[in-house]
């Protein structure tokens, strides 16, 4: 039976900073909840869409597996459908992820390293922003960290329960985001380059673990197969890989690569990201240490895969976020080992400063006498005005209560579903070509609505050409104008469409 070659450095006399860590986590979580509650900002379009999903739980959706919908369904079942409650899954799950990272760090290093790694992780700019936005990264961080902790315990004990726990966490991660599959690559790489663990590659436990993860993930595959593989198709589309190398363009996508690398500076913070790259470059100083090799195995494949994707297609900065579970532990442990305390403190202070600016952007701009404009409101422009939009659209529909709300864009429907009340929740998408290019096109239809009336909203000033001959009468209603800043507003055009004809 192979045993873990990883040294156990935790000693009985190690100081226990867990109570202090819990206080830090609680204080940060309370601050973040207060920031959400007092910001006056609305749900981002993806958050509003995820909330729509949570109203109709399924094994999959157009663009994501089902976990994000389940998380929102759980929180809103407890505290209702306020924006704070929709987002509260992020507030609740990150503390557990932080504690798992603390446990992993304590197992690999010592109590001091575990405490500071946990503090650094929960204050990373990427985590700070993600904590006030409900997204798939939130449960994926938890699943990835839980799988890594279970894997470490499995190596220590070779007990079935820990191998199975790793399988469960991995399966749930796959139900969150498909990039969880890279965890398997990291496991195989780690076992292959660690002589004492190579026998595990021939053992039954590893393959039973993989089979369990696949079994948990299987319902999403069945759902995709039954619905024409929309989630996998969407993933290929947004990654820029649908049309081949660089989306069919010649050469590599250097702009996407540059944007992606710059984004990593923002996620980990510039000081920590650069420090980590410098540490990684000094291969001879960590390659023989089993702990750092393990952390590299669970960070570099993920970061490398998404970096390559940014070159041949496109990649959002947050797509590589799971690399920073292992990456954060690596960089903090190295800085402490090298007695680079001032550098670590400076990085932590800079990250907290960025968080303060992000959470209190409006108040700080006002205090500094800065007028928010289209260009200066870089953080919040996309989450303003949607409540007013929903209320205005509901008012237009209330004047024609027999009419069904209809829209031509995903964001207009997602935000109306959340903010326009009961009428908004029944909103449909105009999709005469029956092209399932988003969730609302895939899940709504005008079949069987011959003769019905609609209140149609669009950004365009004229009706779509595809509506010609499909309605008996079309009457333009009062447009919706929502002033956000002096030079920026949300403008929508609204029509009453009566006498729908299913066939023109």
N, C-alpha and C positions, 0 to 999 in steps of 0.2 A: 504494500500500500504506500504510494508516494505521499510524502509529507511536504508541507509548505516550506520552501527555503527562505521565506521571509523572516527576518529576525523579529522577535517580540521585544520591544524596548520599553513598554509600559511597565512601570515598577509600582509596587504597593504604596511607596512613599511619595509618588507623584502628587503634586498639589491638584486638587479638584476644583477647577474653575467653572464647572457646569452650572452651579447656581447663578454665578455672575453672567454667564453666557445667556441663560434663560431670561435674565433681567434685560440684557441688551436686545435680545430678540423681541421680547414683549414691548419694549419701548419703541423700537423701530416699527413694529407692526401697528402699534397705536398711532404713531406719527403718520404712517402711510394711510391708514383708514381715515384719519382726520384730513389729510391732504385730498383724498378722493371726495370726501363728504363736503368739503368747503371750496373746492376748485370751481364749481359751476360749469365744468366741462361735461360734454355729452359722450355717449358711447361712440367709439370708433366703429366704422362700418363692419369690420370683421367681428367685433364684439356683439354688435346688434344681430348679425347673421348667426353667430353661435347661439345667442339666446333663442332665435327662431328655431334652431335645431333642437334645443332643449325642450321645446313644446311638443315635439314629436320624436321621441327617442327611437333610434334605429341602430343597426349594426354598421352603418356607414352613411356618409353624406358626399356631396359632389366633390368637395375639395379636401376633406380630412376624414380620418377614422373617427369613431364615435366618442372617444374619451372626453373631449372638451365639452360636448353636449351633456354628458352624464354628470360632469363636475358642476356645471351651471344648473342643471336640473336639481341636484342635491342641495346647493346653497339657496336657490330661490324657493325651494319647497319649505325651507326653514324660515326665511326672513322676507320673502316677497320679491317683487320684480323691480325694485329700485336699482339704479345704476350701481350703488355701493354693493348691494347684495349680488348682482351679476358678477361684479369684479372680485367678490370676497374670496372666491376659490384661490386666487393668487395670494391674498393675505394669509390664508389658512395653510396652504401647502408649502410655501417657502420655509416656514420655521421647521417643518419636518425634514425637508431636504437639507437644511443647514445642520440639523442634529445628526443626520446620517453622515454628512461630510466631516463633522466633528468626530464621529465614531471611527470613520475610516482613517482619519489623520492620527487619532490616538492609538489605533492599532498599529499603524506603520511607524509612528514616531513617538511622541510623548504628549503629556497633557498640555504643556505650554504651546507646542506647535498646533495641537488640536484647537485650542481656544482661539488663537490668532487666525488660523485658517478659516474657522467658522465666521469670525467677525469680518474678515476681509471678504469672504464669499457673499454674505448677506448685504454688504455695502458696495459690491461691484456696481458700476453704473448700469450695466445691462440688467442685473437682478433688480436694482432699484426701480428702473423703468418698468420692467416686466411685472413687478409687484403691484403696480397700479393699473395694469392692463391684463385682462384675462385672455390668455393665448395658449396654444398647444405646448409652448415651451415650459409652462408652469408644471403640468403633470409629468411632462417628459423628464425634466430635471429630477423629479421625485423618483420616477421609475428607474432612470439610469443610475442614480445614487444608491437606490435600494438593491439593484442588481449587482452593483460593484461591491457593496458591503456583504451581500450574501455570497458572492463569489470568493471574497477573502475568507469568510468563515468556512466556506466549503473546502478551501485549500488548507485551512488550519486543522479541520476536524475530519474531513472526508465523509461527513455525515450526510445521509440522504436528504434530511430535512433542509439543509442549506443549499444543496444542489437544486432541490425542487423549488425553494424560495427564489433562487436566481432565475429559474424558468418562469415562475409566475410573474416576477417583476419584469422580465424581458417580454413576456407575452402581453402584459398590460401596456408596456412601452410601445409595442408595435400597434396596439389599438389606439395609441396616442399620436404617433408620427412614424412614418416608415423608416426614417433614418435610425431608429432604434436597432435596425438590423446590423449597423456597424459595430454594435457591442459584440456580436458573434465574431466579427473579424478581429477585434481586440483580444478576445479570449483565446482564439486559436493562435494569434501571434505571440501572446504572452506565454502560452504553454510551449510553443515550438522553440522559443529562444531561451527557455529556462530548462536546462538539462534535467534537474530533479523533478520536473513536472511533466516531462514528455510522455511518461506512461499514461497520464490522464487522457491523452489523445486516442489511446486504444481501449480505454475503460468504458463501461456501460453508462456511468453516471452522466458524463458529458452529453451523450446522445439522447438519453432520456430527458435531460434538461432541455435540450434543443427541441425535442418532440413535444414536450409540455408547452413551451413557448409557442410553437407552431399551432398546437391544438387550441390554445386560447385565442390566437390570432385568426384562426380559420373562419369564424363567422363573418369577419369583414371581407375575406376573400370570396366567400359564398355570395355575400351581398353585392360585391363588385361584379362578379360573374353574372348575376341575375339582372344587373342594371347597366351592362355594357362597359364595365371597367371605367367609370367616370373618374374615380379618385386617382387611379394610376395615370390616366390620360392627362388629368389636370396637373399632376406632379411633373410629368414630362414637359407640359406646355410652359409652366411658370419657370422651370429650370432652364428654358431655352434649348432643350435637347430634342424637342419633338421633331424638328426639321433636320436633325443630324448635327454635325460639329458646328458649334457657334450658331445654331439655329439656321444653318444653310449658308451662312456668310463665310467669306474666305478669311483664313488666318485666325489668330486667337483674339479673344475679347479682352484687350488690355484695359479698357475703361472699366469693365465690370470687375476685373481683377483688382485694379487700383481702388475702386470704391469698396470692395470687400475687405481689403487689407486695412483701409482707413477705418472701416467699421469695427474691426477687431480692437483697434486702439480705444474706441468708445465703449466696447462691451467690458473689457477687462480693466480699462483705464490705461492711459499711455505709459505711465511709469511701470506698472506691473507687466504689461504686455512686452515692452522692450526688455525689461529685466529677464522675463521668461525666455525670450528669443536668445539673449546673450547666454543664459544658463544652458539652453539646449545646444547652442553652438559649441560649448566646451564639453564635448561628448566624453572625453577621457576622464572627466571629473565626476561623472555620474553613471556611466554605462555599466560599471561593475557592481554598482549598488542595486540590489534586487528591488528595493523600494522605489527608487526613481525609474528604474526600467519598467516596472509595472505601471507607474503613473504615466510614463511616456506611451506605453502600449494602449492605454485607455484615453489618450488625448490626441496623439499625432495622427492615427488613422482617420479619425473624424475630421480633424482640421485639414488634413491633407486631401481627403475626398472632396470636401466642400470647396477648398481652394482650387482644386483642379476643375471642379464644376464651374467656378467663377471665370475660369479661363476659356473653357470651351462652350459655355452657355451663359448663364447668369446665376448669381447666388446672393440672397439677402444676407446682411451681416449676421443676423441672429441664427441662421441655419447651422452655424458651427458652434453654437453655444455649449453643447454637451462636452466639447473638448475642455471646457474650463472647470469641470469637476476635478479631473486629474490635474489640469494645468494650474489651478489655484493652489491645490495642495503642494504641487511641485515647487512653484515659485516662492510661496511663503516658507516652506520648510528649508529651502536653499538659503533664502535671505537670513533666516534665523540662525542657520548653521554657520553662515559666513559673518554673523554678527553685524549685518547691515540693518540695524534697528532704525536708524534715522531715515534710510531710504524707504523702509516699510511704513514707518509712521507718516512720511511725506506722501506716499502713495495713498494711504488710507485717508489722510486729510484732503487730498485732491479729489478723491472719489466722493467723499461726503460733501465737499463744496459743490461738485457737479450735481449731486442729488438735491441739495438745497435749492439751487437755481432751477432745476427741472420742476420741483414740486411747488415752488413759490414764484414762478416766472412772472406772473401778472403783478403781484405785490411788489416784487423787486424792481420791475420796470417802472411801475408807478412811482415808487420811492426815489428812483434815479431820474425821474422826469422824462422817461423814454416813452414816446407814443408808439403803441403797437400798430403795426401796419402789415400789409401783405408780406413784406420781406422780413420784418423784424419778429413777427410771430411765427418763428420757425417750429416751435414745439407743439402749439395747440390749435393752429388754424383749422386742422381737419376735424377737430372735435368740438367745434362751436356752431351754434345755430340749428342743430338738428331737432332739438325739442320744439323750438318755434316753428320749424318746418312741419313737424308732425301735427302740432296743434292747428296750424293754418290749413293743412290738407284735410284734417278731420272736420274743420269748420266748412270747407267747400263741400265735402261729402254730406254733411248734416243738412245742407240746403237742398240736397237731392237724395233723400234717404233711400230711395229705391235703387240708387246706383252703387256699383261695386268699384272699389279703387283699383286702378290699373296703372302700371309704370313701365318704363322701357330700360331701366338700369338697375343693377344689383343694389347699389348703395341707396337709391331712392326707395326701393322696396324694403330693404333691411331696416333702415331708420324709421320708415313709416310703420312697419310691423311693431316696432317697440314703442314709438312715441305718438302714434295716431289713434290709440285706443282700439276698441273692438273692430271698427271699420278697417283700421290698418292691418289687423291680424288676418283679415281675409283678402288682403291685396294680392293681385295677380300680376304676371308679367306678360306684356305684349310680345308674342313670339310666334308669328305666323309661319315662319320657316320650320318651326318645331326643332330648332337647334339647341341642344342641351349644353349651353356654354356657361351656365352657372346654376347654383342650387335652385333658384326660383324658376328659371326656364325649365329645369328638369322636373320640378315638383308641382308646378301649376299648369293648368290648361284652361282654355275657353270652350272646350267641348261641352255641349249640352246647354250653352248659355245663349242660344239663338233668341233674338228679340230683346235681350237685356240691355240695360243702360250702364254706363261707366263714367267715372270721373278719372280722367287720364292726366298724368303729370309727367313732364319731361323737361330737360334742360334746353331742348331745341325750341325755336320760335315757331316752327311749322310742324304740322302733323306728319308722321312718317308716310312715305309714298305707299307703303304696304297697306295702309288703312283705306286707300281709295276704293270706293264701292262696297266697303264692309259695314257702313253705318248709314242709317236713314238721315240723321241730322248730326252735325257737329257744331257746337257752340263754345266759343272761347270764354272762359271765366276770368275773374280777376287773378292776375298772376301773383305769385308769392315772391316777395322781396324781403330778405333778411339782411340788414346791415350788420356786418361783423366789425369791420374797421373803416376808417375814412376811405380807403381805396380798395376795399374787399367786401364782397357781399355774396350771399347765396341767392340765385335767381332761378325760378322755375315757372314754366308756363303750364296752365291748367285748362282742360276742355271737358265739357259734358258731351259724351257720345251716346246717342240713343239708337235703338233698333239695330242691334248687332246682327250681322248675317254671317253664319258660320262659313258659307261659301259665297264669294263675291259674285 
